[in-house]
Amino acid sequence: MEQWKRMTRYLLSTLLVGTVAVACGGSTEPVDTTPEPIVEPEPEPVVEPEPEPEPEPEPVAEPEPPQPVYRHGAYVWFEHWSKDDKTAAKAKQFYSELLGWELNDVDMNGIKFTEFKNGDMPIGLFALPTDYKGKSAWMGYVSVADVDSALSTATVQGGTQFGEAMDVPNIGRVAHVKDKDGAYYGLYKGLAGDPPKAEPSAGNFMWMELWVKNKKSVEPATEHYGEVIGWEAKPWGEGKKKYTMLMIGEESHGGVEIAKKGRHGRWVPYIVVDDVDEIVKSAKKLKAKVIVKPTDMPQVGRFAVLDDPSGATIAFIVPAAPQPEADADADASDDEDSED
């Protein structure tokens, strides 16, 4: 009996479970109640923004080349002219021994020159110009704004063109003129401008002086150079010994002197030395001829003039010391004392 009860309970419980499962539309299989794992969504790839292109650098401006500096109206180069090698050799030996100039032979397009330096600075040439048959002479080049224009004016003003105006490679343009009194001078326009004004130290050129025939010759000469170069003639000095300065603005570039008989028609350079008297003694031993003995000129200095062994005229000078400027306070004090 007890066994039957147990069987009955078993059947009822089985039937009950099946009925519940059918009623719920499910299966009689056991239901797995384990929760499904949560699948995390894959992160979307991060797209890096493309970098903006860097701006192109501003082009670096090329520095402008320095502009040439000119000293129009100033003598900027000097040449010693001779008619032949023998005469030129005398001049070269004289100046190298007397002043210590360094000589260097130069061949420019087949034309031979001897350059001379004062220390490290080239300041001129010994030259044998083609077709030059005159006496040995010094000749200076004046800086001008336009060589051809100045040359044309020179011929209109009574000068004579000597040779052709020409371009010197890497140097500039030059021309040569003989004025109506016979003095030679050069016209020059440099490609790189003009050299700075030379210091008044031993061995350097300081001054150029035009020697004319007489007083009547001064005005025609200054008119010629005034038209060609732009120099303005200004009288200097007092009494009988008057001098004519050749000026541009407040700067003087040369002078005009009445020559001794038969010595007009030439330009005479003045070269700075430490002792005029000693230079004259040494020059005489080297066969130079004294034209003006060592002389003191107030406000100018002590100078002498010679013909070198080749016959070219040259002057040597010890410049006068610059005059100190007046002291305004001292002047005022003097005035007060004088009033007392």
BALOBA-1460 file (C-alpha; in Angstrom, 3 decimals):
// residues 340
<rec num="1" residu="m" x="0.000" y="0.000" z="0.000"/>
<rec num="2" residu="e" x="2.767" y="2.420" z="0.927"/>
<rec num="3" residu="q" x="4.558" y="1.569" z="-2.250"/>
<rec num="4" residu="w" x="1.534" y="2.442" z="-4.291"/>
<rec num="5" residu="k" x="1.340" y="5.850" z="-2.643"/>
<rec num="6" residu="r" x="4.901" y="6.610" z="-3.522"/>
<rec num="7" residu="m" x="4.289" y="5.622" z="-7.127"/>
<rec num="8" residu="t" x="1.208" y="7.760" z="-7.302"/>
<rec num="9" residu="r" x="3.055" y="10.814" z="-5.978"/>
<rec num="10" residu="y" x="5.784" y="10.259" z="-8.534"/>
<rec num="11" residu="l" x="3.384" y="10.022" z="-11.462"/>
<rec num="12" residu="l" x="1.471" y="13.105" z="-10.334"/>
<rec num="13" residu="s" x="4.606" y="15.121" z="-9.952"/>
<rec num="14" residu="t" x="5.805" y="14.023" z="-13.376"/>
<rec num="15" residu="l" x="2.492" y="14.791" z="-14.960"/>
<rec num="16" residu="l" x="2.382" y="18.175" z="-13.226"/>
<rec num="17" residu="v" x="5.806" y="19.151" z="-14.559"/>
<rec num="18" residu="g" x="4.916" y="18.112" z="-18.089"/>
<rec num="19" residu="t" x="1.564" y="19.897" z="-17.942"/>
<rec num="20" residu="v" x="3.200" y="23.107" z="-16.798"/>
<rec num="21" residu="a" x="5.787" y="22.884" z="-19.534"/>
<rec num="22" residu="v" x="3.141" y="22.224" z="-22.246"/>
<rec num="23" residu="a" x="0.914" y="24.953" z="-20.920"/>
<rec num="24" residu="c" x="3.733" y="27.414" z="-21.161"/>
<rec num="25" residu="g" x="4.545" y="26.374" z="-24.764"/>
<rec num="26" residu="g" x="7.898" y="25.177" z="-23.759"/>
<rec num="27" residu="s" x="9.771" y="21.990" z="-23.972"/>
<rec num="28" residu="t" x="9.903" y="19.416" z="-21.431"/>
<rec num="29" residu="e" x="13.673" y="19.676" z="-21.596"/>
<rec num="30" residu="p" x="15.260" y="21.416" z="-18.663"/>
<rec num="31" residu="v" x="15.750" y="25.179" z="-19.279"/>
<rec num="32" residu="d" x="19.342" y="26.529" z="-19.082"/>
<rec num="33" residu="t" x="19.027" y="29.686" z="-17.086"/>
<rec num="34" residu="t" x="22.710" y="30.661" z="-17.391"/>
<rec num="35" residu="p" x="22.851" y="34.314" z="-18.725"/>
<rec num="36" residu="e" x="24.513" y="34.816" z="-22.101"/>
<rec num="37" residu="p" x="27.803" y="36.719" z="-21.956"/>
<rec num="38" residu="i" x="27.591" y="40.401" z="-22.910"/>
<rec num="39" residu="v" x="29.634" y="41.070" z="-26.069"/>
<rec num="40" residu="e" x="31.256" y="44.488" z="-25.943"/>
<rec num="41" residu="p" x="31.018" y="46.321" z="-29.311"/>
<rec num="42" residu="e" x="34.365" y="46.801" z="-31.018"/>
<rec num="43" residu="p" x="35.484" y="50.466" z="-30.768"/>
<rec num="44" residu="e" x="35.458" y="52.346" z="-34.003"/>
<rec num="45" residu="p" x="38.986" y="53.102" z="-35.205"/>
<rec num="46" residu="v" x="40.128" y="56.635" z="-34.369"/>
<rec num="47" residu="v" x="40.971" y="58.459" z="-37.572"/>
<rec num="48" residu="e" x="43.763" y="60.948" z="-36.971"/>
<rec num="49" residu="p" x="43.207" y="64.224" z="-38.849"/>
<rec num="50" residu="e" x="45.743" y="64.846" z="-41.563"/>
<rec num="51" residu="p" x="48.240" y="67.528" z="-40.474"/>
<rec num="52" residu="e" x="47.864" y="70.828" z="-42.231"/>
<rec num="53" residu="p" x="50.754" y="71.569" z="-44.567"/>
<rec num="54" residu="e" x="53.317" y="73.939" z="-43.093"/>
<rec num="55" residu="p" x="53.414" y="77.313" z="-44.827"/>
<rec num="56" residu="e" x="56.353" y="77.766" z="-47.155"/>
<rec num="57" residu="p" x="59.059" y="79.940" z="-45.582"/>
<rec num="58" residu="e" x="59.297" y="83.495" z="-46.804"/>
<rec num="59" residu="p" x="62.114" y="83.830" z="-49.299"/>
<rec num="60" residu="v" x="65.173" y="85.450" z="-47.730"/>
<rec num="61" residu="a" x="65.839" y="88.709" z="-49.506"/>
<rec num="62" residu="e" x="69.343" y="88.963" z="-50.908"/>
<rec num="63" residu="p" x="71.233" y="91.848" z="-49.329"/>
<rec num="64" residu="e" x="71.670" y="94.688" z="-51.762"/>
<rec num="65" residu="p" x="75.262" y="95.113" z="-52.899"/>
<rec num="66" residu="p" x="76.963" y="98.222" z="-51.550"/>
<rec num="67" residu="q" x="76.558" y="101.193" z="-53.838"/>
<rec num="68" residu="p" x="79.751" y="102.687" z="-55.299"/>
<rec num="69" residu="v" x="80.960" y="105.844" z="-53.579"/>
<rec num="70" residu="y" x="82.388" y="108.545" z="-55.830"/>
<rec num="71" residu="r" x="84.425" y="111.663" z="-55.126"/>
<rec num="72" residu="h" x="83.805" y="113.495" z="-58.382"/>
<rec num="73" residu="g" x="86.339" y="116.248" z="-58.938"/>
<rec num="74" residu="a" x="89.044" y="114.577" z="-56.842"/>
<rec num="75" residu="y" x="92.317" y="113.145" z="-58.113"/>
<rec num="76" residu="v" x="92.102" y="109.402" z="-57.530"/>
<rec num="77" residu="w" x="95.040" y="107.905" z="-59.470"/>
<rec num="78" residu="f" x="98.463" y="108.981" z="-60.722"/>
<rec num="79" residu="e" x="100.771" y="107.988" z="-63.557"/>
<rec num="80" residu="h" x="104.337" y="108.848" z="-64.476"/>
<rec num="81" residu="w" x="104.653" y="108.993" z="-68.265"/>
<rec num="82" residu="s" x="107.898" y="108.450" z="-70.168"/>
<rec num="83" residu="k" x="108.650" y="108.149" z="-73.850"/>
<rec num="84" residu="d" x="110.920" y="105.085" z="-73.663"/>
<rec num="85" residu="d" x="112.161" y="102.280" z="-71.390"/>
<rec num="86" residu="k" x="115.489" y="103.941" z="-70.636"/>
<rec num="87" residu="t" x="113.857" y="107.121" z="-69.355"/>
<rec num="88" residu="a" x="111.238" y="105.180" z="-67.387"/>
<rec num="89" residu="a" x="113.949" y="103.087" z="-65.713"/>
<rec num="90" residu="k" x="115.537" y="106.254" z="-64.298"/>
<rec num="91" residu="a" x="112.241" y="107.307" z="-62.755"/>
<rec num="92" residu="k" x="111.499" y="103.888" z="-61.262"/>
<rec num="93" residu="q" x="114.893" y="103.684" z="-59.590"/>
<rec num="94" residu="f" x="114.672" y="107.240" z="-58.278"/>
<rec num="95" residu="y" x="111.270" y="106.922" z="-56.566"/>
<rec num="96" residu="s" x="111.786" y="103.405" z="-55.229"/>
<rec num="97" residu="e" x="115.072" y="104.412" z="-53.594"/>
<rec num="98" residu="l" x="113.934" y="107.852" z="-52.408"/>
<rec num="99" residu="l" x="110.449" y="107.016" z="-51.105"/>
<rec num="100" residu="g" x="110.558" y="103.248" z="-50.673"/>
<rec num="101" residu="w" x="107.731" y="102.620" z="-53.136"/>
<rec num="102" residu="e" x="107.276" y="98.950" z="-54.026"/>
<rec num="103" residu="l" x="107.286" y="98.316" z="-57.798"/>
<rec num="104" residu="n" x="105.375" y="95.494" z="-59.508"/>
<rec num="105" residu="d" x="105.322" y="94.852" z="-63.253"/>
<rec num="106" residu="v" x="101.830" y="94.380" z="-64.704"/>
<rec num="107" residu="d" x="100.754" y="93.113" z="-68.137"/>
<rec num="108" residu="m" x="97.252" y="94.298" z="-69.069"/>
<rec num="109" residu="n" x="95.998" y="93.074" z="-72.439"/>
<rec num="110" residu="g" x="99.516" y="93.075" z="-73.823"/>
<rec num="111" residu="i" x="100.321" y="96.554" z="-72.486"/>
<rec num="112" residu="k" x="103.035" y="96.573" z="-69.830"/>
<rec num="113" residu="f" x="102.990" y="98.854" z="-66.813"/>
<rec num="114" residu="t" x="104.849" y="99.081" z="-63.541"/>
<rec num="115" residu="e" x="102.516" y="99.588" z="-60.595"/>
<rec num="116" residu="f" x="103.859" y="101.300" z="-57.496"/>
<rec num="117" residu="k" x="102.578" y="100.952" z="-53.950"/>
<rec num="118" residu="n" x="103.032" y="103.024" z="-50.834"/>
<rec num="119" residu="g" x="103.000" y="100.299" z="-48.215"/>
<rec num="120" residu="d" x="100.129" y="97.967" z="-49.151"/>
<rec num="121" residu="m" x="98.209" y="100.599" z="-51.126"/>
<rec num="122" residu="p" x="98.550" y="100.801" z="-54.943"/>
<rec num="123" residu="i" x="98.618" y="104.506" z="-55.839"/>
<rec num="124" residu="g" x="99.843" y="104.736" z="-59.423"/>
<rec num="125" residu="l" x="101.742" y="103.468" z="-62.452"/>
<rec num="126" residu="f" x="104.882" y="104.100" z="-64.437"/>
<rec num="127" residu="a" x="103.670" y="103.976" z="-68.028"/>
<rec num="128" residu="l" x="104.893" y="104.224" z="-71.626"/>
<rec num="129" residu="p" x="101.786" y="105.499" z="-73.461"/>
<rec num="130" residu="t" x="101.560" y="104.669" z="-77.128"/>
<rec num="131" residu="d" x="102.522" y="107.629" z="-79.343"/>
<rec num="132" residu="y" x="103.669" y="109.723" z="-76.368"/>
<rec num="133" residu="k" x="106.878" y="111.504" z="-77.381"/>
<rec num="134" residu="g" x="106.986" y="114.400" z="-74.924"/>
<rec num="135" residu="k" x="109.150" y="114.935" z="-71.871"/>
<rec num="136" residu="s" x="108.545" y="112.729" z="-68.868"/>
<rec num="137" residu="a" x="105.638" y="114.090" z="-66.839"/>
<rec num="138" residu="w" x="103.267" y="113.269" z="-64.028"/>
<rec num="139" residu="m" x="99.623" y="112.871" z="-64.969"/>
<rec num="140" residu="g" x="96.636" y="112.555" z="-62.610"/>
<rec num="141" residu="y" x="93.176" y="111.059" z="-63.163"/>
<rec num="142" residu="v" x="90.172" y="113.068" z="-62.014"/>
<rec num="143" residu="s" x="86.944" y="111.300" z="-61.045"/>
<rec num="144" residu="v" x="84.026" y="112.395" z="-63.268"/>
<rec num="145" residu="a" x="80.402" y="111.287" z="-63.513"/>
<rec num="146" residu="d" x="80.600" y="110.574" z="-67.260"/>
<rec num="147" residu="v" x="83.931" y="110.146" z="-69.061"/>
<rec num="148" residu="d" x="82.601" y="110.586" z="-72.591"/>
<rec num="149" residu="s" x="80.594" y="113.673" z="-71.738"/>
<rec num="150" residu="a" x="83.585" y="115.261" z="-69.967"/>
<rec num="151" residu="l" x="85.834" y="114.363" z="-72.900"/>
<rec num="152" residu="s" x="83.465" y="115.980" z="-75.361"/>
<rec num="153" residu="t" x="83.348" y="119.132" z="-73.230"/>
<rec num="154" residu="a" x="87.146" y="119.189" z="-72.993"/>
<rec num="155" residu="t" x="87.557" y="119.262" z="-76.766"/>
<rec num="156" residu="v" x="84.954" y="122.017" z="-77.080"/>
<rec num="157" residu="q" x="86.896" y="123.991" z="-74.447"/>
<rec num="158" residu="g" x="90.118" y="123.878" z="-76.450"/>
<rec num="159" residu="g" x="91.595" y="120.628" z="-75.179"/>
<rec num="160" residu="t" x="92.926" y="117.828" z="-77.382"/>
<rec num="161" residu="q" x="91.923" y="114.207" z="-76.968"/>
<rec num="162" residu="f" x="94.952" y="111.921" z="-76.566"/>
<rec num="163" residu="g" x="94.209" y="108.353" z="-77.622"/>
<rec num="164" residu="e" x="90.807" y="106.724" z="-77.448"/>
<rec num="165" residu="a" x="88.479" y="106.607" z="-74.475"/>
<rec num="166" residu="m" x="88.462" y="102.989" z="-73.330"/>
<rec num="167" residu="d" x="87.072" y="100.538" z="-70.831"/>
<rec num="168" residu="v" x="89.659" y="98.896" z="-68.607"/>
<rec num="169" residu="p" x="88.365" y="95.406" z="-67.650"/>
<rec num="170" residu="n" x="87.143" y="95.236" z="-64.036"/>
<rec num="171" residu="i" x="88.423" y="98.776" z="-63.409"/>
<rec num="172" residu="g" x="86.395" y="101.430" z="-65.225"/>
<rec num="173" residu="r" x="86.436" y="103.838" z="-68.147"/>
<rec num="174" residu="v" x="89.255" y="106.297" z="-68.857"/>
<rec num="175" residu="a" x="90.224" y="109.014" z="-71.321"/>
<rec num="176" residu="h" x="93.167" y="111.378" z="-71.678"/>
<rec num="177" residu="v" x="93.244" y="115.072" z="-72.541"/>
<rec num="178" residu="k" x="95.926" y="117.654" z="-73.265"/>
<rec num="179" residu="d" x="94.683" y="121.119" z="-72.343"/>
<rec num="180" residu="k" x="95.382" y="124.061" z="-74.657"/>
<rec num="181" residu="d" x="98.461" y="124.978" z="-72.610"/>
<rec num="182" residu="g" x="99.955" y="121.493" z="-73.044"/>
<rec num="183" residu="a" x="99.212" y="119.915" z="-69.648"/>
<rec num="184" residu="y" x="97.965" y="116.308" z="-69.681"/>
<rec num="185" residu="y" x="95.242" y="114.988" z="-67.399"/>
<rec num="186" residu="g" x="93.026" y="111.903" z="-67.202"/>
<rec num="187" residu="l" x="89.266" y="111.422" z="-66.856"/>
<rec num="188" residu="y" x="88.108" y="108.402" z="-64.880"/>
<rec num="189" residu="k" x="84.878" y="106.646" z="-63.858"/>
<rec num="190" residu="g" x="85.465" y="103.539" z="-61.732"/>
<rec num="191" residu="l" x="83.137" y="100.557" z="-61.702"/>
<rec num="192" residu="a" x="83.456" y="100.133" z="-57.939"/>
<rec num="193" residu="g" x="83.574" y="103.820" z="-57.049"/>
<rec num="194" residu="d" x="86.592" y="105.848" z="-55.981"/>
<rec num="195" residu="p" x="89.213" y="105.051" z="-53.353"/>
<rec num="196" residu="p" x="88.919" y="107.034" z="-50.118"/>
<rec num="197" residu="k" x="90.964" y="110.180" z="-49.719"/>
<rec num="198" residu="a" x="94.541" y="109.254" z="-48.869"/>
<rec num="199" residu="e" x="95.872" y="110.130" z="-45.445"/>
<rec num="200" residu="p" x="98.576" y="112.826" z="-45.435"/>
<rec num="201" residu="s" x="101.274" y="110.295" z="-44.555"/>
<rec num="202" residu="a" x="104.762" y="109.924" z="-46.013"/>
<rec num="203" residu="g" x="104.770" y="108.595" z="-49.574"/>
<rec num="204" residu="n" x="101.168" y="109.554" z="-50.415"/>
<rec num="205" residu="f" x="100.039" y="112.177" z="-52.919"/>
<rec num="206" residu="m" x="98.541" y="115.230" z="-51.241"/>
<rec num="207" residu="w" x="98.000" y="117.909" z="-53.880"/>
<rec num="208" residu="m" x="98.041" y="118.696" z="-57.612"/>
<rec num="209" residu="e" x="99.142" y="122.051" z="-58.975"/>
<rec num="210" residu="l" x="98.670" y="123.365" z="-62.513"/>
<rec num="211" residu="w" x="101.525" y="125.535" z="-63.753"/>
<rec num="212" residu="v" x="100.416" y="128.213" z="-66.237"/>
<rec num="213" residu="k" x="102.397" y="130.778" z="-68.218"/>
<rec num="214" residu="n" x="101.319" y="134.068" z="-66.611"/>
<rec num="215" residu="k" x="98.485" y="135.879" z="-64.845"/>
<rec num="216" residu="k" x="96.508" y="136.149" z="-68.060"/>
<rec num="217" residu="s" x="96.607" y="132.361" z="-68.388"/>
<rec num="218" residu="v" x="94.891" y="131.712" z="-65.050"/>
<rec num="219" residu="e" x="91.347" y="132.591" z="-66.085"/>
<rec num="220" residu="p" x="91.290" y="130.563" z="-69.367"/>
<rec num="221" residu="a" x="92.720" y="127.575" z="-67.502"/>
<rec num="222" residu="t" x="90.194" y="127.701" z="-64.682"/>
<rec num="223" residu="e" x="87.349" y="128.161" z="-67.186"/>
<rec num="224" residu="h" x="88.470" y="125.045" z="-69.073"/>
<rec num="225" residu="y" x="88.596" y="122.863" z="-65.981"/>
<rec num="226" residu="g" x="85.472" y="124.418" z="-64.555"/>
<rec num="227" residu="e" x="83.490" y="123.352" z="-67.617"/>
<rec num="228" residu="v" x="85.063" y="119.893" z="-67.884"/>
<rec num="229" residu="i" x="85.251" y="118.866" z="-64.224"/>
<rec num="230" residu="g" x="83.147" y="121.374" z="-62.335"/>
<rec num="231" residu="w" x="85.915" y="123.018" z="-60.321"/>
<rec num="232" residu="e" x="85.243" y="126.533" z="-59.073"/>
<rec num="233" residu="a" x="88.195" y="128.922" z="-58.968"/>
<rec num="234" residu="k" x="88.640" y="130.772" z="-55.671"/>
<rec num="235" residu="p" x="91.483" y="133.185" z="-54.844"/>
<rec num="236" residu="w" x="93.577" y="132.417" z="-51.783"/>
<rec num="237" residu="g" x="96.274" y="134.430" z="-50.049"/>
<rec num="238" residu="e" x="97.034" y="138.113" z="-49.714"/>
<rec num="239" residu="g" x="99.285" y="140.715" z="-51.265"/>
<rec num="240" residu="k" x="101.296" y="140.012" z="-54.387"/>
<rec num="241" residu="k" x="101.457" y="136.263" z="-53.759"/>
<rec num="242" residu="k" x="97.922" y="135.220" z="-54.606"/>
<rec num="243" residu="y" x="96.983" y="131.661" z="-55.396"/>
<rec num="244" residu="t" x="93.983" y="130.129" z="-57.131"/>
<rec num="245" residu="m" x="92.272" y="127.177" z="-55.497"/>
<rec num="246" residu="l" x="90.207" y="124.662" z="-57.496"/>
<rec num="247" residu="m" x="87.173" y="123.797" z="-55.391"/>
<rec num="248" residu="i" x="83.986" y="121.753" z="-55.382"/>
<rec num="249" residu="g" x="81.870" y="123.058" z="-52.548"/>
<rec num="250" residu="e" x="84.119" y="123.487" z="-49.536"/>
<rec num="251" residu="e" x="86.680" y="120.893" z="-50.629"/>
<rec num="252" residu="s" x="89.797" y="121.885" z="-52.565"/>
<rec num="253" residu="h" x="91.258" y="119.510" z="-55.160"/>
<rec num="254" residu="g" x="94.156" y="121.476" z="-56.590"/>
<rec num="255" residu="g" x="95.565" y="124.875" z="-57.365"/>
<rec num="256" residu="v" x="96.936" y="127.077" z="-60.155"/>
<rec num="257" residu="e" x="100.415" y="128.590" z="-59.962"/>
<rec num="258" residu="i" x="102.331" y="130.989" z="-62.218"/>
<rec num="259" residu="a" x="105.286" y="128.979" z="-63.496"/>
<rec num="260" residu="k" x="108.853" y="130.040" z="-63.914"/>
<rec num="261" residu="k" x="109.771" y="130.929" z="-67.479"/>
<rec num="262" residu="g" x="109.470" y="127.984" z="-69.834"/>
<rec num="263" residu="r" x="107.970" y="125.603" z="-67.248"/>
<rec num="264" residu="h" x="104.249" y="126.124" z="-67.839"/>
<rec num="265" residu="g" x="101.867" y="123.564" z="-69.288"/>
<rec num="266" residu="r" x="102.212" y="120.791" z="-66.695"/>
<rec num="267" residu="w" x="100.569" y="119.371" z="-63.585"/>
<rec num="268" residu="v" x="102.880" y="119.002" z="-60.565"/>
<rec num="269" residu="p" x="102.004" y="116.515" z="-57.789"/>
<rec num="270" residu="y" x="102.920" y="117.134" z="-54.148"/>
<rec num="271" residu="i" x="104.040" y="114.060" z="-52.181"/>
<rec num="272" residu="v" x="104.108" y="114.002" z="-48.374"/>
<rec num="273" residu="v" x="107.493" y="113.364" z="-46.715"/>
<rec num="274" residu="d" x="108.752" y="113.440" z="-43.144"/>
<rec num="275" residu="d" x="111.647" y="115.841" z="-43.793"/>
<rec num="276" residu="v" x="111.830" y="118.002" z="-46.918"/>
<rec num="277" residu="d" x="115.443" y="119.041" z="-46.417"/>
<rec num="278" residu="e" x="116.665" y="115.464" z="-46.080"/>
<rec num="279" residu="i" x="114.617" y="114.374" z="-49.090"/>
<rec num="280" residu="v" x="116.165" y="117.133" z="-51.213"/>
<rec num="281" residu="k" x="119.682" y="116.084" z="-50.169"/>
<rec num="282" residu="s" x="118.942" y="112.462" z="-51.035"/>
<rec num="283" residu="a" x="117.243" y="113.421" z="-54.312"/>
<rec num="284" residu="k" x="120.266" y="115.444" z="-55.434"/>
<rec num="285" residu="k" x="122.499" y="112.416" z="-54.860"/>
<rec num="286" residu="l" x="120.123" y="110.465" z="-57.114"/>
<rec num="287" residu="k" x="120.626" y="113.095" z="-59.868"/>
<rec num="288" residu="a" x="117.443" y="115.131" z="-59.359"/>
<rec num="289" residu="k" x="117.519" y="118.858" z="-60.136"/>
<rec num="290" residu="v" x="116.248" y="121.367" z="-57.554"/>
<rec num="291" residu="i" x="113.753" y="123.883" z="-58.974"/>
<rec num="292" residu="v" x="112.473" y="125.415" z="-55.712"/>
<rec num="293" residu="k" x="114.618" y="125.068" z="-52.594"/>
<rec num="294" residu="p" x="112.961" y="124.005" z="-49.303"/>
<rec num="295" residu="t" x="110.595" y="126.835" z="-48.435"/>
<rec num="296" residu="d" x="108.117" y="127.515" z="-45.642"/>
<rec num="297" residu="m" x="104.610" y="128.532" z="-46.685"/>
<rec num="298" residu="p" x="102.355" y="129.788" z="-43.848"/>
<rec num="299" residu="q" x="99.317" y="127.543" z="-43.255"/>
<rec num="300" residu="v" x="100.595" y="125.134" z="-45.927"/>
<rec num="301" residu="g" x="103.882" y="123.645" z="-44.768"/>
<rec num="302" residu="r" x="107.482" y="123.285" z="-45.881"/>
<rec num="303" residu="f" x="107.964" y="122.198" z="-49.483"/>
<rec num="304" residu="a" x="110.473" y="121.915" z="-52.321"/>
<rec num="305" residu="v" x="110.163" y="121.286" z="-56.066"/>
<rec num="306" residu="l" x="112.504" y="119.184" z="-58.216"/>
<rec num="307" residu="d" x="112.865" y="117.605" z="-61.626"/>
<rec num="308" residu="d" x="113.399" y="113.868" z="-61.211"/>
<rec num="309" residu="p" x="116.186" y="112.167" z="-63.247"/>
<rec num="310" residu="s" x="113.720" y="111.471" z="-66.074"/>
<rec num="311" residu="g" x="112.753" y="115.160" z="-66.321"/>
<rec num="312" residu="a" x="109.303" y="115.038" z="-64.668"/>
<rec num="313" residu="t" x="108.562" y="117.794" z="-62.146"/>
<rec num="314" residu="i" x="107.633" y="116.722" z="-58.616"/>
<rec num="315" residu="a" x="107.131" y="118.526" z="-55.280"/>
<rec num="316" residu="f" x="107.676" y="117.229" z="-51.744"/>
<rec num="317" residu="i" x="105.954" y="118.676" z="-48.687"/>
<rec num="318" residu="v" x="105.711" y="118.413" z="-44.927"/>
<rec num="319" residu="p" x="102.148" y="119.641" z="-44.277"/>
<rec num="320" residu="a" x="101.616" y="122.323" z="-41.677"/>
<rec num="321" residu="a" x="100.070" y="121.126" z="-38.452"/>
<rec num="322" residu="p" x="96.324" y="121.813" z="-38.355"/>
<rec num="323" residu="q" x="95.443" y="124.988" z="-36.530"/>
<rec num="324" residu="p" x="93.585" y="124.345" z="-33.228"/>
<rec num="325" residu="e" x="90.089" y="125.715" z="-33.116"/>
<rec num="326" residu="a" x="89.618" y="128.802" z="-30.968"/>
<rec num="327" residu="d" x="88.304" y="128.145" z="-27.475"/>
<rec num="328" residu="a" x="85.031" y="130.023" z="-27.138"/>
<rec num="329" residu="d" x="85.384" y="130.326" z="-23.377"/>
<rec num="330" residu="a" x="88.908" y="131.712" z="-23.691"/>
<rec num="331" residu="d" x="87.726" y="134.222" z="-26.269"/>
<rec num="332" residu="a" x="84.927" y="135.335" z="-23.977"/>
<rec num="333" residu="s" x="87.374" y="135.695" z="-21.100"/>
<rec num="334" residu="d" x="89.698" y="137.809" z="-23.243"/>
<rec num="335" residu="d" x="86.787" y="140.056" z="-24.165"/>
<rec num="336" residu="e" x="85.913" y="140.543" z="-20.513"/>
<rec num="337" residu="d" x="89.524" y="141.398" z="-19.657"/>
<rec num="338" residu="s" x="89.702" y="143.933" z="-22.460"/>
<rec num="339" residu="e" x="86.583" y="145.638" z="-21.160"/>
<rec num="340" residu="d" x="88.226" y="146.060" z="-17.777"/>
